[in-house]
Amino acid sequence: MPNSAANTQRRHLLKTLAAASAMAAFGRPSWANMAVGKADLIVTGGTFHTMDVSTSLAEAMAIRGNRIMAMGSINDIQNLTGPNTRRVDARGLTITPGFIDAHSHPLLANEAISVDVNVRQISKVQALLKEQAQRTPEGQWVLAHMYDDTKFDEGRPLTLQDIDAVVPSQPVMVRHRGGHTAVVNSKAFAMAGVDNQTPDPQGGRFFREDGQLTGKVAELAMDVFDSVGEWPVVDRETNRKGASLMTKRMAASGLTSTTDAAADLEGWISYMDALDAGELYTRVAFMPRGNSEIYTTMKEAGMRSGFGNPMLRVGAVKYAADGSASERTMRMSTPFEGTDDYGILTMSQEQIDAAVDEAVANDFRIGIHANGDVTIDMVLNAYERVLADWKGSNPRFRIEHCSLVNPQLIKRIKATGTIPTPFYTYAYYHGNKWVDYGPDKMRDMFAHRSFIDAGIMVAPASDFTPGPYEPMMALQSMITRQDSQGRVWGENQRITAAEAMQVCTMNGAYASFEEHDKGSLTPGKLADFVLLGQDPMTTDPTAIKDIPIVATYLDGQPVFEA
């Protein structure tokens, strides 16, 4: 990029960052002003699960401004009623803190330029691709997202030949919902100069059967297409609408906070624009992608983790060191069932070490995507080296996903104070994929029970789009470990309903250093809460995912009402 263009983008970034800082200073009333006077809102009549032992017997909640003013008996709270106090009668409902997602990708599926192919027949994918090609100018990439290779009635994945049959003359990329693989057509391979003899790039793979390309490409092999052909461009207003739409959908599921893990400059601007327009419906922890323009600019400007305001805050920098759990490319010490495939590393130990050193030198926390046990070991090597002479409080370094562990890795995670973020809806939603891992591995994957027993603050993570973000599905998945067909994967990793609630609330707040501001219904904390149609603590565990969300409140104001 020419220097003038880069400087212009940096100036714009600094302007938006400064705006975020101003909102942090002036956009919220002070707690001192809210601690006196009458309540603006009172909630009574329901069952409260406060996630705070000091308020566990509460019968009612008072809110002033955007903070919880008091929790207590109905009589005590009624005394805070004034002439302008609003009331919520929650009889028959359950009130919980707002749910938190510590790792997702809200903007990954851009429906403005890409078609959603989350369907159950390959023929329907073909029909959607044909329609998308007709809407796409000749020569531009035809894009699709939310592809899932194990969900088709045909019992097989999409192939190059399937795409060629309906879109032969334009390059096509069908992205897996996991984000680590895609399926492309012959035109795409030809434009990139890839054929059956092309070697796999370091950290990537062109999949073949009998020596022939299947269309599937994984990890860094997808990068060869970045500079080929003409890619669709999305304008700023469309990006703003995308941020608004996705946070609104998340709020409707009961989420009041989410995390964009590995975001870019356009993403920051999208969230800022939605916030300015009053259309950001969940709080966002923004994790800049390592080696990205926005990360470079933040470092140069002296920005760091924690900068921002309660609605939009800079989190840890994010790197990715191996492949995917759902797409079966994560790097493990033993192969996938019935294969000699051990998965893919996308960073070396030296690269991981350098990323950690750079983050620490610039006052950034760091979260490194590491699914397999081999990769988790490498990340812990880097963390242990930096923490050996650490002065000060626990920096709460993160391991994103942290899927396949063992007792020794768990001890090291505990000793380093590392935050693991295993997938919370995967056991339920992606059941067919666990056949490729086998029952023995699944006893050590998404190890919520093992983490909790070790005293580790395991964080809640959907990884949307790869996994559904709905907290009710997450609770059911962690409690039962059953998939949609009733198969149990890793029964030993089941946790209780109370523990699952803790993961999705207080642990989520802890993962972003915000446990003093959210995660429980405690006086002084932000008034983020959810009204549920049933109680997840007493509902049949296999039916929790169907509990209706009646309303979601952010800052004491409804952002979703059924």
ZICORLIN-V539794 format. One record per residue. N is the residue number from 1. RES is the residue in three letters. SS is DSSP state (alpha for helix, beta for strand, coil for the rest). PHI is phi in radians with two decimals (999 if undefined). Layout:
N_RES_SS_PHI ; N_RES_SS_PHI
This chain:
1_MET_coil_999 ; 2_PRO_coil_-1.00 ; 3_ASN_alpha_-1.02 ; 4_SER_alpha_-1.08 ; 5_ALA_alpha_-1.17 ; 6_ALA_alpha_-1.12 ; 7_ASN_alpha_-1.13 ; 8_THR_alpha_-1.08 ; 9_GLN_alpha_-1.14 ; 10_ARG_alpha_-1.14 ; 11_ARG_alpha_-1.09 ; 12_HIS_alpha_-1.13 ; 13_LEU_alpha_-1.07 ; 14_LEU_alpha_-1.08 ; 15_LYS_alpha_-1.11 ; 16_THR_alpha_-1.22 ; 17_LEU_alpha_-1.12 ; 18_ALA_alpha_-1.11 ; 19_ALA_alpha_-1.09 ; 20_ALA_alpha_-1.09 ; 21_SER_alpha_-1.10 ; 22_ALA_alpha_-1.10 ; 23_MET_alpha_-1.09 ; 24_ALA_alpha_-1.07 ; 25_ALA_alpha_-1.43 ; 26_PHE_alpha_-2.09 ; 27_GLY_coil_-1.48 ; 28_ARG_coil_-2.24 ; 29_PRO_coil_-1.19 ; 30_SER_coil_-1.36 ; 31_TRP_alpha_-1.10 ; 32_ALA_alpha_-1.01 ; 33_ASN_alpha_-1.32 ; 34_MET_alpha_-1.57 ; 35_ALA_coil_-1.38 ; 36_VAL_coil_-2.20 ; 37_GLY_coil_1.56 ; 38_LYS_coil_-1.71 ; 39_ALA_coil_-1.35 ; 40_ASP_coil_-1.45 ; 41_LEU_beta_-2.54 ; 42_ILE_beta_-2.22 ; 43_VAL_beta_-2.02 ; 44_THR_beta_-2.41 ; 45_GLY_coil_1.67 ; 46_GLY_coil_-1.83 ; 47_THR_beta_-1.62 ; 48_PHE_beta_-1.71 ; 49_HIS_beta_-1.97 ; 50_THR_coil_-1.47 ; 51_MET_coil_1.11 ; 52_ASP_coil_-2.45 ; 53_VAL_alpha_-1.07 ; 54_SER_alpha_-1.28 ; 55_THR_alpha_-2.15 ; 56_SER_coil_-1.15 ; 57_LEU_coil_-1.70 ; 58_ALA_coil_-1.08 ; 59_GLU_coil_-1.93 ; 60_ALA_beta_-2.74 ; 61_MET_beta_-2.40 ; 62_ALA_beta_-1.98 ; 63_ILE_beta_-2.22 ; 64_ARG_beta_-2.27 ; 65_GLY_coil_1.13 ; 66_ASN_coil_-1.92 ; 67_ARG_beta_-2.15 ; 68_ILE_beta_-1.28 ; 69_MET_beta_-1.51 ; 70_ALA_beta_-2.82 ; 71_MET_beta_-2.17 ; 72_GLY_beta_3.05 ; 73_SER_coil_-1.26 ; 74_ILE_alpha_-1.06 ; 75_ASN_alpha_-1.09 ; 76_ASP_alpha_-1.09 ; 77_ILE_alpha_-1.24 ; 78_GLN_alpha_-1.04 ; 79_ASN_coil_-1.17 ; 80_LEU_coil_-1.64 ; 81_THR_coil_-1.32 ; 82_GLY_coil_-2.10 ; 83_PRO_coil_-1.13 ; 84_ASN_coil_-1.90 ; 85_THR_coil_-1.23 ; 86_ARG_beta_-1.50 ; 87_ARG_beta_-2.25 ; 88_VAL_beta_-2.12 ; 89_ASP_beta_-1.58 ; 90_ALA_coil_-1.80 ; 91_ARG_coil_-0.98 ; 92_GLY_coil_1.47 ; 93_LEU_coil_-1.94 ; 94_THR_beta_-2.05 ; 95_ILE_beta_-1.91 ; 96_THR_beta_-2.28 ; 97_PRO_beta_-1.05 ; 98_GLY_coil_-1.05 ; 99_PHE_beta_-1.44 ; 100_ILE_beta_-2.19 ; 101_ASP_coil_-1.98 ; 102_ALA_coil_-1.53 ; 103_HIS_coil_-2.82 ; 104_SER_beta_-2.63 ; 105_HIS_coil_-2.37 ; 106_PRO_coil_-1.02 ; 107_LEU_coil_-1.75 ; 108_LEU_coil_-1.13 ; 109_ALA_coil_-1.59 ; 110_ASN_coil_-1.70 ; 111_GLU_coil_-1.26 ; 112_ALA_coil_-1.24 ; 113_ILE_coil_-2.19 ; 114_SER_beta_-2.41 ; 115_VAL_beta_-1.71 ; 116_ASP_beta_-1.37 ; 117_VAL_coil_-1.99 ; 118_ASN_coil_-1.39 ; 119_VAL_coil_-2.17 ; 120_ARG_coil_-1.96 ; 121_GLN_coil_-2.30 ; 122_ILE_alpha_-1.07 ; 123_SER_alpha_-1.07 ; 124_LYS_alpha_-1.25 ; 125_VAL_alpha_-1.06 ; 126_GLN_alpha_-1.06 ; 127_ALA_alpha_-1.12 ; 128_LEU_alpha_-1.16 ; 129_LEU_alpha_-1.16 ; 130_LYS_alpha_-1.11 ; 131_GLU_alpha_-1.13 ; 132_GLN_alpha_-1.13 ; 133_ALA_alpha_-1.10 ; 134_GLN_alpha_-1.19 ; 135_ARG_alpha_-1.52 ; 136_THR_coil_-1.75 ; 137_PRO_coil_-0.97 ; 138_GLU_coil_-0.98 ; 139_GLY_coil_1.70 ; 140_GLN_beta_-1.41 ; 141_TRP_coil_-1.17 ; 142_VAL_beta_-1.64 ; 143_LEU_beta_-2.01 ; 144_ALA_beta_-2.47 ; 145_HIS_beta_-2.44 ; 146_MET_beta_1.21 ; 147_TYR_beta_-1.15 ; 148_ASP_coil_-2.39 ; 149_ASP_coil_-1.20 ; 150_THR_coil_-1.76 ; 151_LYS_coil_-1.85 ; 152_PHE_coil_-1.47 ; 153_ASP_coil_-1.08 ; 154_GLU_coil_-1.24 ; 155_GLY_coil_1.27 ; 156_ARG_coil_-2.55 ; 157_PRO_coil_-1.45 ; 158_LEU_coil_-1.18 ; 159_THR_coil_-2.22 ; 160_LEU_alpha_-0.97 ; 161_GLN_alpha_-1.13 ; 162_ASP_alpha_-1.06 ; 163_ILE_alpha_-1.28 ; 164_ASP_alpha_-0.98 ; 165_ALA_coil_-1.14 ; 166_VAL_coil_-2.05 ; 167_VAL_coil_-2.38 ; 168_PRO_coil_-1.51 ; 169_SER_coil_-1.87 ; 170_GLN_coil_-2.12 ; 171_PRO_coil_-1.19 ; 172_VAL_beta_-2.21 ; 173_MET_beta_-2.28 ; 174_VAL_beta_-1.84 ; 175_ARG_beta_-1.46 ; 176_HIS_beta_-1.17 ; 177_ARG_coil_-1.06 ; 178_GLY_coil_-1.33 ; 179_GLY_coil_1.47 ; 180_HIS_coil_-1.85 ; 181_THR_beta_-2.43 ; 182_ALA_beta_-2.67 ; 183_VAL_beta_-2.09 ; 184_VAL_beta_-2.09 ; 185_ASN_coil_-1.76 ; 186_SER_alpha_-1.09 ; 187_LYS_alpha_-1.06 ; 188_ALA_alpha_-1.12 ; 189_PHE_alpha_-1.06 ; 190_ALA_alpha_-1.10 ; 191_MET_alpha_-1.14 ; 192_ALA_alpha_-1.54 ; 193_GLY_coil_1.26 ; 194_VAL_coil_-1.79 ; 195_ASP_coil_-2.35 ; 196_ASN_coil_-1.09 ; 197_GLN_coil_-1.66 ; 198_THR_coil_-1.18 ; 199_PRO_coil_-1.23 ; 200_ASP_coil_-1.17 ; 201_PRO_coil_-1.29 ; 202_GLN_coil_-1.03 ; 203_GLY_coil_1.39 ; 204_GLY_beta_-2.63 ; 205_ARG_beta_-2.70 ; 206_PHE_beta_-1.73 ; 207_PHE_beta_-1.36 ; 208_ARG_beta_-2.38 ; 209_GLU_beta_-2.29 ; 210_ASP_coil_0.94 ; 211_GLY_coil_1.42 ; 212_GLN_beta_-1.85 ; 213_LEU_beta_-1.06 ; 214_THR_beta_-1.62 ; 215_GLY_beta_1.83 ; 216_LYS_beta_-1.35 ; 217_VAL_beta_-2.27 ; 218_ALA_beta_-2.30 ; 219_GLU_beta_0.94 ; 220_LEU_alpha_-1.22 ; 221_ALA_alpha_-1.16 ; 222_MET_alpha_-1.20 ; 223_ASP_alpha_-1.15 ; 224_VAL_alpha_-1.15 ; 225_PHE_alpha_-1.61 ; 226_ASP_coil_-1.03 ; 227_SER_coil_-1.78 ; 228_VAL_coil_-1.93 ; 229_GLY_coil_1.29 ; 230_GLU_beta_-1.89 ; 231_TRP_coil_-1.65 ; 232_PRO_coil_-1.05 ; 233_VAL_coil_-2.01 ; 234_VAL_coil_-1.96 ; 235_ASP_coil_-1.44 ; 236_ARG_alpha_-1.11 ; 237_GLU_alpha_-1.14 ; 238_THR_alpha_-1.13 ; 239_ASN_alpha_-1.10 ; 240_ARG_alpha_-1.07 ; 241_LYS_alpha_-1.09 ; 242_GLY_alpha_-1.12 ; 243_ALA_alpha_-1.13 ; 244_SER_alpha_-1.12 ; 245_LEU_alpha_-1.08 ; 246_MET_alpha_-1.22 ; 247_THR_alpha_-1.21 ; 248_LYS_alpha_-1.17 ; 249_ARG_alpha_-1.10 ; 250_MET_alpha_-1.15 ; 251_ALA_alpha_-1.05 ; 252_ALA_alpha_-1.17 ; 253_SER_coil_-1.62 ; 254_GLY_coil_1.81 ; 255_LEU_beta_-1.40 ; 256_THR_beta_-1.96 ; 257_SER_beta_-2.46 ; 258_THR_beta_-2.38 ; 259_THR_beta_-2.37 ; 260_ASP_beta_-1.68 ; 261_ALA_beta_-1.66 ; 262_ALA_beta_1.52 ; 263_ALA_beta_-1.71 ; 264_ASP_coil_-2.15 ; 265_LEU_alpha_-1.05 ; 266_GLU_alpha_-1.08 ; 267_GLY_alpha_-1.13 ; 268_TRP_alpha_-1.04 ; 269_ILE_alpha_-1.10 ; 270_SER_alpha_-1.08 ; 271_TYR_alpha_-1.17 ; 272_MET_alpha_-1.09 ; 273_ASP_alpha_-1.13 ; 274_ALA_alpha_-1.14 ; 275_LEU_alpha_-1.13 ; 276_ASP_alpha_-1.06 ; 277_ALA_coil_-1.46 ; 278_GLY_coil_1.23 ; 279_GLU_coil_-2.21 ; 280_LEU_coil_-1.80 ; 281_TYR_coil_-1.76 ; 282_THR_coil_-2.35 ; 283_ARG_beta_-1.27 ; 284_VAL_beta_-2.24 ; 285_ALA_beta_-1.59 ; 286_PHE_beta_-1.81 ; 287_MET_beta_-1.74 ; 288_PRO_beta_-1.14 ; 289_ARG_beta_-1.25 ; 290_GLY_coil_-1.06 ; 291_ASN_coil_1.12 ; 292_SER_coil_-1.75 ; 293_GLU_alpha_-1.07 ; 294_ILE_alpha_-1.21 ; 295_TYR_alpha_-1.11 ; 296_THR_alpha_-1.05 ; 297_THR_alpha_-1.16 ; 298_MET_alpha_-1.07 ; 299_LYS_alpha_-1.09 ; 300_GLU_alpha_-1.08 ; 301_ALA_coil_-1.53 ; 302_GLY_coil_1.39 ; 303_MET_coil_-1.25 ; 304_ARG_coil_-2.73 ; 305_SER_coil_-1.02 ; 306_GLY_coil_1.79 ; 307_PHE_coil_-1.21 ; 308_GLY_beta_2.28 ; 309_ASN_coil_-2.36 ; 310_PRO_coil_-1.06 ; 311_MET_coil_-1.56 ; 312_LEU_beta_-2.50 ; 313_ARG_beta_-2.33 ; 314_VAL_beta_-1.31 ; 315_GLY_coil_-1.77 ; 316_ALA_coil_-1.30 ; 317_VAL_beta_-1.33 ; 318_LYS_beta_-2.03 ; 319_TYR_beta_-2.15 ; 320_ALA_beta_-2.22 ; 321_ALA_coil_-1.88 ; 322_ASP_beta_-2.70 ; 323_GLY_coil_-1.49 ; 324_SER_coil_-1.88 ; 325_ALA_coil_-1.32 ; 326_SER_coil_-1.25 ; 327_GLU_coil_-1.76 ; 328_ARG_coil_1.00 ; 329_THR_coil_-2.22 ; 330_MET_coil_-1.20 ; 331_ARG_coil_-1.59 ; 332_MET_coil_-2.19 ; 333_SER_coil_-1.45 ; 334_THR_coil_-2.24 ; 335_PRO_coil_-1.38 ; 336_PHE_coil_-1.08 ; 337_GLU_coil_-0.93 ; 338_GLY_coil_1.22 ; 339_THR_coil_-2.36 ; 340_ASP_coil_-1.92 ; 341_ASP_coil_-1.66 ; 342_TYR_coil_-1.76 ; 343_GLY_coil_1.63 ; 344_ILE_coil_-2.22 ; 345_LEU_beta_-1.61 ; 346_THR_coil_-2.00 ; 347_MET_coil_-2.44 ; 348_SER_coil_-1.53 ; 349_GLN_alpha_-1.05 ; 350_GLU_alpha_-1.11 ; 351_GLN_alpha_-1.18 ; 352_ILE_alpha_-1.11 ; 353_ASP_alpha_-1.02 ; 354_ALA_alpha_-1.14 ; 355_ALA_alpha_-1.12 ; 356_VAL_alpha_-1.17 ; 357_ASP_alpha_-1.03 ; 358_GLU_alpha_-1.15 ; 359_ALA_alpha_-1.08 ; 360_VAL_alpha_-1.10 ; 361_ALA_alpha_-1.12 ; 362_ASN_coil_-1.92 ; 363_ASP_coil_1.05 ; 364_PHE_coil_-1.80 ; 365_ARG_coil_-1.23 ; 366_ILE_beta_-2.40 ; 367_GLY_beta_-2.24 ; 368_ILE_beta_-2.01 ; 369_HIS_beta_-1.14 ; 370_ALA_beta_-2.56 ; 371_ASN_coil_-1.56 ; 372_GLY_coil_-1.47 ; 373_ASP_alpha_-1.11 ; 374_VAL_alpha_-1.09 ; 375_THR_alpha_-1.25 ; 376_ILE_alpha_-1.05 ; 377_ASP_alpha_-1.04 ; 378_MET_alpha_-1.11 ; 379_VAL_alpha_-1.14 ; 380_LEU_alpha_-1.12 ; 381_ASN_alpha_-0.97 ; 382_ALA_alpha_-1.18 ; 383_TYR_alpha_-1.14 ; 384_GLU_alpha_-1.11 ; 385_ARG_alpha_-1.10 ; 386_VAL_alpha_-1.23 ; 387_LEU_alpha_-1.45 ; 388_ALA_coil_-1.00 ; 389_ASP_coil_-2.02 ; 390_TRP_coil_-1.21 ; 391_LYS_coil_-1.98 ; 392_GLY_coil_1.93 ; 393_SER_coil_-1.33 ; 394_ASN_coil_-1.03 ; 395_PRO_coil_-1.31 ; 396_ARG_coil_0.94 ; 397_PHE_coil_-1.00 ; 398_ARG_beta_-2.11 ; 399_ILE_beta_-2.01 ; 400_GLU_beta_-1.26 ; 401_HIS_beta_1.48 ; 402_CYS_coil_0.82 ; 403_SER_coil_-1.33 ; 404_LEU_beta_-1.89 ; 405_VAL_coil_-2.13 ; 406_ASN_coil_-2.57 ; 407_PRO_alpha_-0.97 ; 408_GLN_alpha_-1.19 ; 409_LEU_alpha_-1.10 ; 410_ILE_alpha_-1.10 ; 411_LYS_alpha_-1.05 ; 412_ARG_alpha_-1.23 ; 413_ILE_alpha_-1.07 ; 414_LYS_alpha_-1.10 ; 415_ALA_alpha_-1.12 ; 416_THR_alpha_-1.60 ; 417_GLY_coil_1.18 ; 418_THR_coil_-1.29 ; 419_ILE_beta_-1.73 ; 420_PRO_beta_-1.51 ; 421_THR_beta_-2.19 ; 422_PRO_coil_-1.23 ; 423_PHE_beta_-1.07 ; 424_TYR_coil_-1.77 ; 425_THR_coil_-1.96 ; 426_TYR_alpha_-1.19 ; 427_ALA_alpha_-0.98 ; 428_TYR_alpha_-1.33 ; 429_TYR_alpha_-1.39 ; 430_HIS_coil_-1.88 ; 431_GLY_alpha_-0.89 ; 432_ASN_alpha_-1.07 ; 433_LYS_alpha_-1.32 ; 434_TRP_alpha_-1.33 ; 435_VAL_alpha_-1.05 ; 436_ASP_alpha_-1.29 ; 437_TYR_coil_-1.76 ; 438_GLY_alpha_1.55 ; 439_PRO_alpha_-1.10 ; 440_ASP_alpha_-1.14 ; 441_LYS_alpha_-1.11 ; 442_MET_alpha_-1.16 ; 443_ARG_coil_-1.22 ; 444_ASP_coil_-2.11 ; 445_MET_beta_-1.94 ; 446_PHE_coil_0.86 ; 447_ALA_coil_-1.48 ; 448_HIS_alpha_-1.02 ; 449_ARG_alpha_-1.09 ; 450_SER_alpha_-1.12 ; 451_PHE_alpha_-1.13 ; 452_ILE_alpha_-1.11 ; 453_ASP_alpha_-1.09 ; 454_ALA_coil_-1.49 ; 455_GLY_coil_1.35 ; 456_ILE_coil_-1.70 ; 457_MET_coil_-1.40 ; 458_VAL_coil_-1.16 ; 459_ALA_coil_-1.69 ; 460_PRO_coil_-1.49 ; 461_ALA_beta_-2.62 ; 462_SER_coil_-1.61 ; 463_ASP_coil_1.08 ; 464_PHE_coil_-0.81 ; 465_THR_coil_-1.48 ; 466_PRO_coil_-0.91 ; 467_GLY_coil_-2.21 ; 468_PRO_coil_-1.05 ; 469_TYR_coil_-1.75 ; 470_GLU_coil_-1.09 ; 471_PRO_alpha_-1.07 ; 472_MET_alpha_-1.16 ; 473_MET_alpha_-1.13 ; 474_ALA_alpha_-1.09 ; 475_LEU_alpha_-1.03 ; 476_GLN_alpha_-1.06 ; 477_SER_alpha_-1.11 ; 478_MET_alpha_-1.25 ; 479_ILE_alpha_-1.34 ; 480_THR_alpha_-1.74 ; 481_ARG_coil_1.01 ; 482_GLN_beta_-1.67 ; 483_ASP_coil_-1.56 ; 484_SER_coil_-1.17 ; 485_GLN_coil_-1.73 ; 486_GLY_coil_1.54 ; 487_ARG_coil_-1.33 ; 488_VAL_beta_-1.77 ; 489_TRP_coil_-2.13 ; 490_GLY_coil_1.29 ; 491_GLU_alpha_-0.98 ; 492_ASN_alpha_-1.15 ; 493_GLN_alpha_-1.70 ; 494_ARG_coil_-1.11 ; 495_ILE_coil_-2.21 ; 496_THR_coil_-1.39 ; 497_ALA_alpha_-1.08 ; 498_ALA_alpha_-1.12 ; 499_GLU_alpha_-1.17 ; 500_ALA_alpha_-1.12 ; 501_MET_alpha_-1.09 ; 502_GLN_alpha_-1.06 ; 503_VAL_alpha_-1.02 ; 504_CYS_alpha_-1.43 ; 505_THR_alpha_-2.19 ; 506_MET_alpha_-1.12 ; 507_ASN_alpha_-1.14 ; 508_GLY_alpha_-1.10 ; 509_ALA_alpha_-1.18 ; 510_TYR_alpha_-1.07 ; 511_ALA_alpha_-1.09 ; 512_SER_coil_-2.02 ; 513_PHE_coil_1.04 ; 514_GLU_coil_-2.14 ; 515_GLU_coil_-1.18 ; 516_HIS_coil_-1.50 ; 517_ASP_coil_-2.05 ; 518_LYS_coil_-2.78 ; 519_GLY_coil_1.82 ; 520_SER_coil_-2.62 ; 521_LEU_coil_-1.62 ; 522_THR_coil_-2.29 ; 523_PRO_coil_-0.91 ; 524_GLY_coil_1.73 ; 525_LYS_coil_-1.48 ; 526_LEU_beta_-1.04 ; 527_ALA_coil_-1.47 ; 528_ASP_coil_-1.86 ; 529_PHE_beta_-2.68 ; 530_VAL_beta_-2.30 ; 531_LEU_beta_-1.83 ; 532_LEU_beta_-1.87 ; 533_GLY_coil_-1.30 ; 534_GLN_coil_-2.48 ; 535_ASP_coil_-1.64 ; 536_PRO_coil_-1.13 ; 537_MET_coil_-1.31 ; 538_THR_coil_-2.09 ; 539_THR_coil_-1.19 ; 540_ASP_coil_-0.86 ; 541_PRO_alpha_-0.98 ; 542_THR_alpha_-1.42 ; 543_ALA_alpha_-2.12 ; 544_ILE_alpha_-1.09 ; 545_LYS_alpha_-1.06 ; 546_ASP_alpha_-1.65 ; 547_ILE_coil_-1.11 ; 548_PRO_coil_-1.31 ; 549_ILE_beta_-1.56 ; 550_VAL_beta_-1.46 ; 551_ALA_beta_-2.83 ; 552_THR_beta_-2.20 ; 553_TYR_beta_-2.00 ; 554_LEU_beta_-2.18 ; 555_ASP_coil_0.98 ; 556_GLY_coil_1.35 ; 557_GLN_beta_-2.09 ; 558_PRO_beta_-1.23 ; 559_VAL_beta_-1.90 ; 560_PHE_beta_-2.66 ; 561_GLU_beta_-2.42 ; 562_ALA_coil_-1.21
